Amino acid sequence: MEPDKTRDQVARVILERGPATAVELAELLSITPAGIRRHLDGLVADGILEPREAHITSAKQRGRGRPSKVFVMTDGGREKFEHSYDDLAVSALKFMASKSGAHLVKEFAQARADEIERKALKKIASKSSINARVDALTEHLCSEGYSATTNSRGTGLEICQHHCPVAHVAAEFPQLCEAETEVISRMLGTHVQRLATIANGDGVCTTFIPATSRGA
């Protein structure tokens, strides 16, 4: 595989799957550790990726010693790799809305949210407590490339999505975020509050689950 194509593939994996370590990328792309690090160094130098401390989400992970750094897509890198797809999606939704089809945009957003629910419910349905449902949903979002974590916030919980595959489209059409928030509430069986979104310029999408829900 040509170097430039391999480098683009490394960036594309992080864009679609969310933050990843050098070891994970090497395994996914069948590249030697030394090879993957050369590509990562180049992508970091060009401002497309940046290294960050890994988020530790479980006691099991905390017991493994110092975690490896993860590589995440920068705003500039996301713009470079996403815009060709996002521009088409935005144009299509704008066309739908311009043809007296504003309701179609909402229906599209709802259909996308329903698909998220359909996939996630397999993991959530068997969980009896809100904490277990939150953990299961977070795990599912990670598997879908959202790089999600669960944190305590006051006496409540929050789900943080550190990557959003549709951020640029959602910036134009907030219906996507609204439908996603509604489906998260429905899956968890309680009211939730969206505190921040990447589409709105925040660094992370944050959904708060109030303290009154934690004992459910």
N, C-alpha and C positions, 0 to 999 in steps of 0.2 A: 504494500500500500504506500502511495506517495506521502512524503512527510506532511505537506500542507493538508491533504485529505485526512490523514490521521489526526492532525491537530484539530481540524474542524470537527471531527467525529468525537474527540474528547470533550470539546466545548458543547456539542450537541447533546451528549449524554447528560452532562450536568444541567443543561437547560431543561431537558425533558424529565429527568428523574430527581432533580434537586441536588443539594450539596453531597459530595462524595469524597472519600479519602483516596490517596494515590493507590493504595492496595486494592480497594474496590474497583477503581477504574482499570487497573492493570488486569484484574480478573475478568471484568466485563468485556474488555476489548482484546484480550489475549495478547497483551504487550508486556515486555519485561519491565520490572520496576524501574530500572535505569532509563529505559525508553520513555515510560510514562512521565517520569520526573522531568525529562528534557522538554517534553511538550508542555507540561504544566508550568515550568519556569518561563517558557516563551509566552504563554498565554497570560501569565501574571505580569510579565514585563510590558506587555502590550495593553494592559489594563482591562482585559476581557474577563479574567478570573481574579479572585483574591482569596488568600488563605485565612481561615478563621479557626478559633478554638471550637472543638466539637461540643454540641449540646448533649449533656448526659441526662437520660430520661428514666433510668432505672437503677436500683441498688446493684443489680448484676453488673451493669456497665461501670458503676462507680468502683467496683471491686477489681477492675482490670488494670489499675494503674493509670498513668497519664494517657489520655486518649490522643489518637492521631489527629492532626489538623485536617479539616475538611476544606474543600475548594468550592467556592460559590461563584455564581455569575454576577458580575458587576452590572450596574444600570447601563453602562455603555455597551458592555458585551451583550446584554439582553436585547438592547435596541438593534444591534448589528444582526443577531441571529433570528430575532423574532419578527422584525418588521415585515419581511416579505410575506409571511403567513398572516400576520395580524392585519396588514393593510387590506388584504383580500377579504378577510372576515369582516372588518369594519365596513368596507365598501358594500359587501353583500347585505349587511344589516341596515345600512343607511338606505340602500335601494329598496329593501322591504318596507322600511318606515315611510319613505317618500311616496310609495304607492298606496297611501292610506292603509298601511299595514302595520301601524305601531303595535297593534295587538299581537301581530306575528312575532315581533321582537320579544315581547313578554312570554309568549308561548314557547319560543325557542329557549329562552332562559330557564323556563320551568321544566322543559323537557330535559335540558342538560342537568338541572338539579335532581330531577327524578332518576336519572341514570346514576348519579352519584349515590343516591339513596338505595337504589336497587342493588348495587354492588356492595355497599357498606353494611346493609342490614343483615347479610349472612353472618357477619362477625359480631354485630351488636345485639341482635334479637335475643340471644340466649343469656345476656347479662342482666342481672337483677338489680344492681345498684347503679346510681348515676356515675359514681367514680369508675366502675368497671366499663360502663358504656362510653364514657369519655376516653378512657385508655384505648378501648377497641377502635373507636372512631379515629383517634390520633394515629394509631398503628396503620389503619386503612389509608388515611391521607398520605402517610409516608410512602406507602406502596404505590400510590398514584402520582408521586413526584412533588407533593406539596411541602416536604421537609417539615413536618409538624412536630411540635412538642407540647407537653402539658405542664403548666406551672401553677403554683398556688398564688392567689392574688387576694390579700386580705383574708376573709373567711370563705372566699369562693375559689373557683378554678378558672383558668383561661387556657384556651387552645390557641397556640401561635403557629401560623402557617408562614414559614420563612421563604417560601417560593410560591408564585401563582402562575400557572401556565397560560392564563388568559388575561393577565394584568392590563396589557395595553388595550385590548378590546373592551374590558370592563371599565376602563377610564372613559370611554366614549358611551358605553351602555351600562350604567350602574344596575340595570335590571338583573344582570348576571350575579352580582354580589348579593342583591336583595333576595333572589331566589335561593341562593346557596345558604344564606343565613336562615331562611325559613325552613329549609330542609334539615339543617343541623338541629334546629329547635325541635322539629318533628321526630327526628331519629333519637334524640336524647330524652324526649318526652317532657320537656320543660322549657320555659322561656329563656332565651339567651339574648345577649346584647353584643352587637358588633362594634368594637371600640376603635378599630383602625383597619385600613385596607391598603395594600400595596398599590392598587389602582388609583387611590386618592393621594398618592405620594408618600405614604407612610412606609417605614422600612419592613413592616411585617403585618400580616392580617391577624388581628386579635379578636377572638370571640370569648366573651365573659359568661360564665355560668354562675348565677348568684348563689350566695350561701344558703338560702332557703331550699335549694335543690339538692344539696350534698347529702342529706340524709335519706333521700328517696331511694 
